[in-house]
Amino acid sequence: MVSALSAPHFHNEEAAFAYVEARVWPEGPVCPHCGGVERIGKMGGKSTRLGLYKCYQCRKPFTVRIGTIFESSHVALHIWLQAMYLIAGSKKGISSNQLHRTLGVTLKTAWFMSHRIREAMRSDDMTPFGGEGGIVEADETYIGHKKDVETRRAGGQHKMKVLSLVDRASGAARSYVLDTVTLKELAPILDANISREAHLMTDEHRVYRGLGWNFAAHSAVAHTNGQYAIPGRPELHTNTIEGYFSIFKRGMKGVYQHCQEKHLHRYLAEFDFRYTNRQALGCNDGDRADALLKGVVGKRLTYETTGRGA
C-alpha cells in the first residue's frame, strides 16, 4: 500500500511543474501573454528559474503559473498540489487551520490558498440541466446568518439563502446565493440552467408554482404532509438534493463553522465541484484533483479581491 501523497509531484518542485504543465498545456506550452503556441523555447542555465519559457512571438518570458491561481504566489508549486489534493479529497472540506498545520504555511496563506482553490473549482460549463426530458431537482436552504441583521428576525430573513439544482442524469450540482426566495429572483436562474424539455422536481414551496409551467413537466412533493415521493411514482422525489444539502451543511457547520455571505459563493463552488465529481460517478480523489487542476487557468484571485476576512 502506497500513500497517494508520496507521488513525486507532491515533494519535488521540478516534478510539480512537469505535472501541472501536462494538465494545463496538454498540447504543449501556450504563451499567456499573446496566446502563441509556436516559437516557444524552454529557458536553460543555472540562474534560470524553474519552469521558465520564452515566447519568441511576443518576446516575453512565462511559466505555467502565469494567468492561473498560482500567479504571484510565493508558495512552492508542490505545496499547492498538496493543498489541492487535500481539499478535493475531503468530502466535507478541510479548514484553513488544518491546512496551516499540515502544510507548514501561515494561517493567512492557508486561508488565501483555500479561496484561490475554490475559485478554480467554479465551473464555466453552463449547459442546461435536464436535456431530453431528464429530471432536475431544485430546492432552497437557509444557513448561518447575514451580517448586521437581527438574529431573531421573523421568517428566517436573517439567514443566508441558497438555491441548488441537481441534474439526475449527469449527477451534477449548481448552487447560487440568493437575496430573497422570490419568483423574480429564482426565475432567471432556473431559465438559464434548466432545459425547457426538463421535468422540474421541487417541494411544495409556492414560489415554484409560478415557475413549473416553463418546463415540460413539474412535480412537487408535500414535505409538510410527510410525503417524500409522489404516490405510485417513486422516482419523483427531492431526496437527491436533500442529500446534497446534508453534505453541504455538515461541512459548513462542522468544518468551516462560520462563513460571511460575501464568501458563500466560493464555498458553494467547492461543494458543487466535489459533488459533481464524486466517487459514485466514477471519479476518485486523483481524478478529482486533476479535474481541479484543469480549472486553474484564467481565475487568478488577489488577496484584495477576496474581500479579506474569514
Secondary structure, 3 states (H helix, E strand, C coil): CCCHHHCHHHCCHHHHHHHHHHHHCCCCCCCCCCCCCCCEEECCCCCCCCCCEEECCCCCEECCCCCECCCCCCCCHHHHHHHHHHHHHCCCCCCHHHHHHHHCCCHHHHHHHHHHHHHHHCCCCCCCECHHHCEEEEEEEEECCCCCCCCCCHHHCCCEEEEEEEECCCCCEEEEEECCCCHHHHHHHHHHHECCCCEEEEECCHHHHHCHHHCCEEEEECHHHCCCCECCECCCCCHHHHHHHHHHHHHHHHHHCCCCHHHHHHHHHHHHHHHHCCHHHCCCHHHHHHHHHCCCECCCCCCCCCCCCC
